[in-house]
Amino acid sequence: SFGTACIKAELKIICNKELLNTIHDRWIISENICYNLPPINTIYQGQYAEIKPTKNSPPFENWWTNSHDILLEWEEIKKHLVEKNNYK
């Protein structure tokens, strides 16, 4: 389990439209490695794609600082979703 392996998982959501407009790819970022991911629609459609490590270093700290914790800040995230008519 995550707890016994000393693994901590966190998930944040970026709601800032200006910041979102600067991001195209999807990423899995850890302390020691970074992966570039294909769009989720590509995976859903069964198209061939790769999840591969990259040496590129996206501005993770900026993204993390300017995002909302999905558990602790859900009401703020929901407010943004309601404004975009993506949540009822």
MMTF fields as JSON, N, C-alpha, C and O atoms, coordinates in Angstrom:
{
  "mmtfVersion": "1.0.0",
  "mmtfProducer": "UNKNOWN",
  "numBonds": 351,
  "numAtoms": 352,
  "numGroups": 88,
  "numChains": 1,
  "numModels": 1,
  "chainsPerModel": [1],
  "groupsPerChain": [88],
  "chainIdList": ["A"],
  "bondAtomList": [4, 2, 8, 6, 12, 10, 16, 14, 20, 18, 24, 22, 28, 26, 32, 30, 36, 34, 40, 38, 44, 42, 48, 46, 52, 50, 56, 54, 60, 58, 64, 62, 68, 66, 72, 70, 76, 74, 80, 78, 84, 82, 88, 86, 92, 90, 96, 94, 100, 98, 104, 102, 108, 106, 112, 110, 116, 114, 120, 118, 124, 122, 128, 126, 132, 130, 136, 134, 140, 138, 144, 142, 148, 146, 152, 150, 156, 154, 160, 158, 164, 162, 168, 166, 172, 170, 176, 174, 180, 178, 184, 182, 188, 186, 192, 190, 196, 194, 200, 198, 204, 202, 208, 206, 212, 210, 216, 214, 220, 218, 224, 222, 228, 226, 232, 230, 236, 234, 240, 238, 244, 242, 248, 246, 252, 250, 256, 254, 260, 258, 264, 262, 268, 266, 272, 270, 276, 274, 280, 278, 284, 282, 288, 286, 292, 290, 296, 294, 300, 298, 304, 302, 308, 306, 312, 310, 316, 314, 320, 318, 324, 322, 328, 326, 332, 330, 336, 334, 340, 338, 344, 342, 348, 346],
  "bondOrderList": [1, 1, 1, 1, 1, 1, 1, 1, 1, 1, 1, 1, 1, 1, 1, 1, 1, 1, 1, 1, 1, 1, 1, 1, 1, 1, 1, 1, 1, 1, 1, 1, 1, 1, 1, 1, 1, 1, 1, 1, 1, 1, 1, 1, 1, 1, 1, 1, 1, 1, 1, 1, 1, 1, 1, 1, 1, 1, 1, 1, 1, 1, 1, 1, 1, 1, 1, 1, 1, 1, 1, 1, 1, 1, 1, 1, 1, 1, 1, 1, 1, 1, 1, 1, 1, 1, 1],
  "groupList": [{"groupName": "SER", "atomNameList": ["N", "CA", "C", "O"], "elementList": ["N", "C", "C", "O"], "formalChargeList": [0, 0, 0, 0], "bondAtomList": [1, 0, 2, 1, 3, 2], "bondOrderList": [1, 1, 2], "singleLetterCode": "S", "chemCompType": "L-PEPTIDE LINKING"}, {"groupName": "PHE", "atomNameList": ["N", "CA", "C", "O"], "elementList": ["N", "C", "C", "O"], "formalChargeList": [0, 0, 0, 0], "bondAtomList": [1, 0, 2, 1, 3, 2], "bondOrderList": [1, 1, 2], "singleLetterCode": "F", "chemCompType": "L-PEPTIDE LINKING"}, {"groupName": "GLY", "atomNameList": ["N", "CA", "C", "O"], "elementList": ["N", "C", "C", "O"], "formalChargeList": [0, 0, 0, 0], "bondAtomList": [1, 0, 2, 1, 3, 2], "bondOrderList": [1, 1, 2], "singleLetterCode": "G", "chemCompType": "PEPTIDE LINKING"}, {"groupName": "THR", "atomNameList": ["N", "CA", "C", "O"], "elementList": ["N", "C", "C", "O"], "formalChargeList": [0, 0, 0, 0], "bondAtomList": [1, 0, 2, 1, 3, 2], "bondOrderList": [1, 1, 2], "singleLetterCode": "T", "chemCompType": "L-PEPTIDE LINKING"}, {"groupName": "ALA", "atomNameList": ["N", "CA", "C", "O"], "elementList": ["N", "C", "C", "O"], "formalChargeList": [0, 0, 0, 0], "bondAtomList": [1, 0, 2, 1, 3, 2], "bondOrderList": [1, 1, 2], "singleLetterCode": "A", "chemCompType": "L-PEPTIDE LINKING"}, {"groupName": "CYS", "atomNameList": ["N", "CA", "C", "O"], "elementList": ["N", "C", "C", "O"], "formalChargeList": [0, 0, 0, 0], "bondAtomList": [1, 0, 2, 1, 3, 2], "bondOrderList": [1, 1, 2], "singleLetterCode": "C", "chemCompType": "L-PEPTIDE LINKING"}, {"groupName": "ILE", "atomNameList": ["N", "CA", "C", "O"], "elementList": ["N", "C", "C", "O"], "formalChargeList": [0, 0, 0, 0], "bondAtomList": [1, 0, 2, 1, 3, 2], "bondOrderList": [1, 1, 2], "singleLetterCode": "I", "chemCompType": "L-PEPTIDE LINKING"}, {"groupName": "LYS", "atomNameList": ["N", "CA", "C", "O"], "elementList": ["N", "C", "C", "O"], "formalChargeList": [0, 0, 0, 0], "bondAtomList": [1, 0, 2, 1, 3, 2], "bondOrderList": [1, 1, 2], "singleLetterCode": "K", "chemCompType": "L-PEPTIDE LINKING"}, {"groupName": "GLU", "atomNameList": ["N", "CA", "C", "O"], "elementList": ["N", "C", "C", "O"], "formalChargeList": [0, 0, 0, 0], "bondAtomList": [1, 0, 2, 1, 3, 2], "bondOrderList": [1, 1, 2], "singleLetterCode": "E", "chemCompType": "L-PEPTIDE LINKING"}, {"groupName": "LEU", "atomNameList": ["N", "CA", "C", "O"], "elementList": ["N", "C", "C", "O"], "formalChargeList": [0, 0, 0, 0], "bondAtomList": [1, 0, 2, 1, 3, 2], "bondOrderList": [1, 1, 2], "singleLetterCode": "L", "chemCompType": "L-PEPTIDE LINKING"}, {"groupName": "ASN", "atomNameList": ["N", "CA", "C", "O"], "elementList": ["N", "C", "C", "O"], "formalChargeList": [0, 0, 0, 0], "bondAtomList": [1, 0, 2, 1, 3, 2], "bondOrderList": [1, 1, 2], "singleLetterCode": "N", "chemCompType": "L-PEPTIDE LINKING"}, {"groupName": "HIS", "atomNameList": ["N", "CA", "C", "O"], "elementList": ["N", "C", "C", "O"], "formalChargeList": [0, 0, 0, 0], "bondAtomList": [1, 0, 2, 1, 3, 2], "bondOrderList": [1, 1, 2], "singleLetterCode": "H", "chemCompType": "L-PEPTIDE LINKING"}, {"groupName": "ASP", "atomNameList": ["N", "CA", "C", "O"], "elementList": ["N", "C", "C", "O"], "formalChargeList": [0, 0, 0, 0], "bondAtomList": [1, 0, 2, 1, 3, 2], "bondOrderList": [1, 1, 2], "singleLetterCode": "D", "chemCompType": "L-PEPTIDE LINKING"}, {"groupName": "ARG", "atomNameList": ["N", "CA", "C", "O"], "elementList": ["N", "C", "C", "O"], "formalChargeList": [0, 0, 0, 0], "bondAtomList": [1, 0, 2, 1, 3, 2], "bondOrderList": [1, 1, 2], "singleLetterCode": "R", "chemCompType": "L-PEPTIDE LINKING"}, {"groupName": "TRP", "atomNameList": ["N", "CA", "C", "O"], "elementList": ["N", "C", "C", "O"], "formalChargeList": [0, 0, 0, 0], "bondAtomList": [1, 0, 2, 1, 3, 2], "bondOrderList": [1, 1, 2], "singleLetterCode": "W", "chemCompType": "L-PEPTIDE LINKING"}, {"groupName": "TYR", "atomNameList": ["N", "CA", "C", "O"], "elementList": ["N", "C", "C", "O"], "formalChargeList": [0, 0, 0, 0], "bondAtomList": [1, 0, 2, 1, 3, 2], "bondOrderList": [1, 1, 2], "singleLetterCode": "Y", "chemCompType": "L-PEPTIDE LINKING"}, {"groupName": "PRO", "atomNameList": ["N", "CA", "C", "O"], "elementList": ["N", "C", "C", "O"], "formalChargeList": [0, 0, 0, 0], "bondAtomList": [1, 0, 2, 1, 3, 2], "bondOrderList": [1, 1, 2], "singleLetterCode": "P", "chemCompType": "L-PEPTIDE LINKING"}, {"groupName": "GLN", "atomNameList": ["N", "CA", "C", "O"], "elementList": ["N", "C", "C", "O"], "formalChargeList": [0, 0, 0, 0], "bondAtomList": [1, 0, 2, 1, 3, 2], "bondOrderList": [1, 1, 2], "singleLetterCode": "Q", "chemCompType": "L-PEPTIDE LINKING"}, {"groupName": "VAL", "atomNameList": ["N", "CA", "C", "O"], "elementList": ["N", "C", "C", "O"], "formalChargeList": [0, 0, 0, 0], "bondAtomList": [1, 0, 2, 1, 3, 2], "bondOrderList": [1, 1, 2], "singleLetterCode": "V", "chemCompType": "L-PEPTIDE LINKING"}],
  "groupTypeList": [0, 1, 2, 3, 4, 5, 6, 7, 4, 8, 9, 7, 6, 6, 5, 10, 7, 8, 9, 9, 10, 3, 6, 11, 12, 13, 14, 6, 6, 0, 8, 10, 6, 5, 15, 10, 9, 16, 16, 6, 10, 3, 6, 15, 17, 2, 17, 15, 4, 8, 6, 7, 16, 3, 7, 10, 0, 16, 16, 1, 8, 10, 14, 14, 3, 10, 0, 11, 12, 6, 9, 9, 8, 14, 8, 8, 6, 7, 7, 11, 9, 18, 8, 7, 10, 10, 15, 7],
  "groupIdList": [1, 2, 3, 4, 5, 6, 7, 8, 9, 10, 11, 12, 13, 14, 15, 16, 17, 18, 19, 20, 21, 22, 23, 24, 25, 26, 27, 28, 29, 30, 31, 32, 33, 34, 35, 36, 37, 38, 39, 40, 41, 42, 43, 44, 45, 46, 47, 48, 49, 50, 51, 52, 53, 54, 55, 56, 57, 58, 59, 60, 61, 62, 63, 64, 65, 66, 67, 68, 69, 70, 71, 72, 73, 74, 75, 76, 77, 78, 79, 80, 81, 82, 83, 84, 85, 86, 87, 88],
  "secStructList": [7, 6, 6, 6, 6, 6, 7, 7, 7, 7, 7, 3, 3, 7, 7, 7, 2, 2, 2, 2, 6, 6, 7, 7, 1, 3, 3, 3, 3, 7, 1, 1, 7, 3, 3, 3, 3, 7, 7, 2, 2, 2, 2, 2, 6, 6, 7, 7, 7, 7, 7, 3, 3, 7, 1, 7, 7, 7, 7, 2, 2, 2, 2, 2, 2, 6, 1, 3, 3, 6, 6, 6, 6, 2, 2, 2, 2, 2, 2, 2, 2, 2, 2, 6, 6, 7, 7, 7],
  "xCoordList": [0.836, 0.0, 0.874, 2.06, 0.287, 1.037, 1.608, 2.758, 0.813, 1.248, 2.457, 3.387, 2.468, 3.59, 4.821, 5.932, 4.657, 5.792, 6.29, 7.2, 5.709, 6.081, 5.912, 6.743, 4.851, 4.545, 3.438, 2.41, 3.66, 2.668, 2.178, 2.977, 0.887, 0.304, -0.55, -1.337, -0.388, -1.179, -1.692, -1.044, -2.847, -3.427, -3.939, -4.707, -3.505, -3.963, -4.536, -4.179, -5.428, -6.105, -5.761, -5.866, -5.353, -5.083, -6.376, -6.954, -6.824, -8.057, -7.773, -8.663, -6.574, -6.202, -6.1, -5.219, -6.992, -7.065, -5.777, -5.326, -5.186, -3.945, -2.838, -2.085, -2.741, -1.732, -2.046, -1.147, -3.311, -3.704, -3.359, -2.988, -3.479, -3.18, -1.703, -1.342, -0.844, 0.592, 0.991, 2.136, 0.05, 0.362, -0.332, -1.542, 0.414, -0.184, -0.111, -1.125, 1.075, 1.268, 0.759, 0.412, 0.726, 0.379, 1.655, 2.5, 1.786, 3.045, 2.823, 1.839, 3.742, 3.915, 5.297, 6.297, 5.344, 6.597, 6.906, 6.075, 8.106, 8.543, 9.889, 10.411, 10.425, 11.69, 12.827, 13.728, 12.792, 13.927, 13.683, 14.632, 12.434, 12.148, 10.864, 9.983, 10.788, 9.616, 9.162, 9.976, 7.85, 7.28, 6.347, 5.604, 6.402, 5.489, 4.413, 4.727, 3.154, 2.036, 1.239, 1.158, 0.649, -0.228, -1.56, -1.899, -2.314, -3.641, -4.531, -4.427, -5.391, -6.263, -7.176, -7.492, -7.607, -8.457, -7.73, -8.351, -6.437, -5.638, -5.694, -5.841, -5.578, -5.626, -7.02, -7.156, -8.06, -9.443, -9.774, -10.524, -9.214, -9.507, -8.685, -8.854, -7.8, -6.988, -5.887, -5.356, -5.544, -4.486, -3.126, -2.97, -2.163, -0.813, -0.188, -0.245, 0.398, 1.067, 2.054, 2.005, 2.935, 3.935, 3.905, 3.693, 4.119, 4.421, 5.921, 6.434, 6.619, 8.066, 8.733, 8.238, 9.872, 10.618, 11.143, 11.439, 11.247, 11.767, 12.8, 12.733, 13.743, 14.731, 14.247, 14.855, 13.14, 12.563, 12.086, 11.609, 12.221, 11.825, 10.78, 11.131, 9.497, 8.462, 8.497, 9.069, 7.895, 7.918, 6.975, 5.989, 7.301, 6.44, 6.099, 4.931, 7.07, 6.813, 5.791, 4.925, 5.886, 4.909, 3.517, 2.541, 3.426, 2.134, 1.571, 0.388, 2.417, 1.973, 1.494, 0.466, 2.24, 1.894, 0.584, -0.174, 0.322, -0.865, -1.989, -2.728, -2.112, -3.174, -3.882, -3.466, -4.961, -5.786, -5.772, -5.926, -5.588, -5.628, -7.041, -8.009, -7.158, -8.48, -9.306, -10.535, -8.687, -9.427, -9.639, -10.749, -8.583, -8.66, -9.323, -9.858, -9.294, -9.822, -10.916, -11.071, -11.669, -12.693, -13.715, -14.132, -14.125, -15.138, -14.639, -15.416, -13.37, -12.788, -12.763, -13.082, -12.39, -12.388, -13.804, -14.025, -14.76, -16.16, -16.663, -17.403, -16.268, -16.665, -16.209, -16.971, -14.986, -14.475, -15.241, -15.533, -15.565, -16.313, -17.722, -18.209, -18.375, -19.721, -19.676, -20.545, -18.659, -18.518, -18.369, -18.814, -17.75, -17.555, -18.691, -18.637, -19.717, -20.855, -20.439, -21.07, -19.382, -18.929, -19.308, -18.858, -20.133, -20.505, -21.888, -22.193, -22.731, -24.09, -24.378, -25.474],
  "yCoordList": [-1.191, 0.0, 1.244, 1.179, 2.368, 3.619, 3.974, 4.401, 3.8, 4.177, 3.401, 3.989, 2.106, 1.297, 1.476, 1.195, 1.934, 2.165, 3.607, 3.992, 4.395, 5.808, 6.608, 7.455, 6.334, 7.066, 8.064, 7.713, 9.311, 10.358, 10.799, 11.159, 10.769, 11.195, 12.433, 12.486, 13.425, 14.642, 14.957, 14.635, 15.583, 15.964, 17.39, 17.721, 18.223, 19.603, 19.894, 19.255, 20.868, 21.264, 22.722, 23.584, 22.988, 24.364, 24.94, 24.389, 26.039, 26.699, 28.009, 28.553, 28.513, 29.785, 29.633, 28.931, 30.284, 30.129, 30.566, 29.91, 31.665, 32.135, 31.1, 30.848, 30.508, 29.478, 28.233, 27.64, 27.838, 26.662, 26.834, 25.869, 28.046, 28.304, 28.154, 28.106, 28.08, 27.898, 26.423, 26.085, 25.546, 24.121, 23.325, 23.454, 22.513, 21.638, 20.179, 19.481, 19.72, 18.307, 17.964, 18.835, 16.668, 16.155, 15.561, 15.051, 15.631, 15.244, 14.409, 14.586, 13.507, 12.893, 13.346, 13.033, 14.084, 14.683, 14.178, 14.272, 13.643, 13.237, 13.898, 14.647, 13.615, 14.232, 13.83, 14.628, 12.597, 12.075, 11.862, 11.631, 11.933, 11.664, 12.383, 12.649, 12.684, 13.359, 12.586, 12.228, 12.333, 11.633, 12.564, 13.345, 12.464, 13.171, 12.178, 11.068, 12.565, 11.659, 12.097, 13.29, 11.137, 11.507, 12.032, 11.791, 12.745, 13.206, 12.017, 10.947, 12.207, 11.131, 10.629, 9.44, 11.524, 11.096, 10.103, 9.191, 10.275, 9.342, 7.949, 6.956, 7.881, 6.602, 5.995, 4.809, 6.806, 6.317, 5.757, 4.788, 6.37, 5.94, 4.731, 4.22, 4.275, 3.104, 3.376, 2.449, 4.644, 4.992, 4.666, 4.622, 4.442, 4.176, 5.47, 6.502, 5.397, 6.547, 6.014, 4.842, 6.871, 6.457, 7.351, 8.561, 6.73, 7.449, 7.303, 6.198, 8.419, 8.287, 9.323, 10.437, 8.928, 9.889, 11.027, 10.839, 12.181, 13.341, 14.056, 14.03, 14.686, 15.493, 16.932, 17.733, 17.251, 18.587, 18.776, 17.841, 19.97, 20.269, 21.383, 22.563, 21.013, 22.049, 22.84, 22.373, 24.032, 24.885, 24.367, 25.015, 23.198, 22.515, 23.375, 23.445, 24.022, 24.806, 25.903, 26.159, 26.544, 27.575, 26.962, 27.511, 25.833, 25.166, 24.744, 24.943, 24.164, 23.637, 24.768, 24.648, 25.855, 27.0, 27.644, 28.151, 27.623, 28.282, 27.302, 27.485, 26.272, 25.284, 25.037, 25.541, 24.251, 24.004, 22.523, 21.661, 22.237, 20.867, 20.309, 20.914, 19.167, 18.634, 18.281, 18.325, 17.94, 17.617, 18.842, 19.095, 19.591, 20.715, 21.954, 22.782, 22.088, 23.299, 22.989, 23.707, 21.92, 21.511, 22.607, 22.779, 23.344, 24.391, 25.453, 25.955, 25.795, 26.766, 26.188, 26.888, 24.931, 24.264, 24.219, 24.516, 23.848, 23.757, 25.113, 25.179, 26.186, 27.53, 27.799, 28.341, 27.427, 27.607, 26.744, 27.188, 25.513, 24.617, 25.14, 25.07, 25.662, 26.222, 27.415, 27.562, 28.266, 29.429, 29.013, 29.728, 27.867, 27.38, 26.468, 25.905, 26.317, 25.435, 23.977, 23.231, 23.567, 22.179, 21.415, 20.287, 22.021, 21.379, 21.854, 23.042, 20.926, 21.316, 20.878, 21.115],
  "zCoordList": [0.0, 0.0, 0.0, 0.321, -0.358, -0.398, 0.968, 1.069, 2.014, 3.353, 3.824, 4.376, 3.62, 4.088, 3.222, 3.672, 1.999, 1.111, 1.199, 0.464, 2.08, 2.254, 0.961, 0.631, 0.25, -0.976, -0.672, -0.093, -1.071, -0.877, -2.253, -3.117, -2.447, -3.721, -3.487, -2.542, -4.351, -4.28, -5.683, -6.679, -5.748, -7.03, -6.916, -6.012, -7.844, -7.883, -9.262, -10.252, -9.302, -10.532, -10.831, -9.958, -12.062, -12.485, -13.045, -13.982, -12.474, -12.923, -13.653, -14.307, -13.554, -14.156, -15.679, -16.175, -16.409, -17.864, -18.557, -19.496, -18.104, -18.723, -18.571, -19.512, -17.398, -17.171, -17.998, -18.595, -18.035, -18.824, -20.301, -20.97, -20.804, -22.217, -22.551, -23.727, -21.543, -21.789, -21.771, -22.074, -21.417, -21.252, -22.348, -22.537, -23.063, -24.076, -23.656, -23.642, -23.316, -23.0, -21.612, -20.814, -21.354, -20.024, -19.451, -20.187, -18.132, -17.505, -16.254, -15.535, -16.012, -14.694, -14.261, -14.907, -13.165, -12.717, -11.321, -10.417, -11.151, -9.818, -9.54, -10.366, -8.391, -8.006, -8.942, -9.2, -9.454, -10.214, -11.702, -12.452, -12.139, -13.551, -13.965, -13.146, -15.248, -15.798, -17.037, -17.889, -17.128, -18.277, -19.036, -18.444, -20.351, -21.225, -21.645, -22.075, -21.525, -21.792, -23.012, -23.305, -23.729, -24.845, -24.312, -23.153, -25.142, -24.721, -24.352, -24.953, -23.381, -22.91, -24.026, -24.074, -24.928, -26.05, -26.954, -27.5, -27.112, -27.903, -27.29, -28.003, -25.986, -25.279, -25.394, -25.692, -25.159, -25.247, -26.63, -26.753, -27.659, -29.023, -29.448, -30.555, -28.575, -28.887, -29.898, -30.509, -30.074, -31.008, -30.398, -29.178, -31.254, -30.783, -30.288, -30.956, -29.125, -28.525, -27.496, -27.123, -27.048, -26.068, -24.841, -24.929, -23.712, -22.478, -22.331, -22.15, -22.41, -22.404, -21.516, -21.347, -20.953, -20.132, -21.01, -22.19, -20.417, -21.134, -20.272, -19.043, -20.931, -20.21, -20.059, -19.347, -20.743, -20.599, -19.168, -18.525, -18.695, -17.325, -17.332, -17.35, -17.317, -17.308, -16.002, -15.016, -15.98, -14.779, -13.685, -13.335, -13.165, -12.211, -11.0, -10.616, -10.395, -9.17, -9.43, -8.593, -10.574, -10.927, -11.07, -10.559, -11.758, -11.921, -10.572, -10.297, -9.735, -8.437, -7.532, -6.866, -7.513, -6.671, -7.114, -6.287, -8.404, -8.958, -9.274, -10.241, -8.46, -8.643, -7.318, -6.275, -7.37, -6.184, -5.819, -6.684, -4.552, -4.042, -4.217, -3.757, -4.875, -5.215, -3.982, -4.047, -2.883, -1.657, -0.776, -0.309, -0.554, 0.382, -0.211, 0.527, -1.525, -2.163, -3.186, -4.174, -2.945, -3.908, -4.178, -5.323, -3.171, -3.378, -4.355, -5.167, -4.288, -5.224, -6.642, -7.603, -6.77, -8.077, -8.634, -9.809, -7.793, -8.22, -8.716, -9.697, -8.045, -8.464, -9.9, -10.701, -10.224, -11.587, -12.586, -13.696, -12.195, -13.08, -13.344, -14.472, -12.31, -12.464, -13.415, -14.274, -13.26, -14.138, -15.6, -16.498, -15.841, -17.211, -17.662, -18.756, -16.828, -17.117, -17.277, -18.025, -16.582, -16.626, -15.37, -15.165, -14.529, -13.264, -12.889, -12.991, -12.453, -12.068, -10.666, -10.159]
}
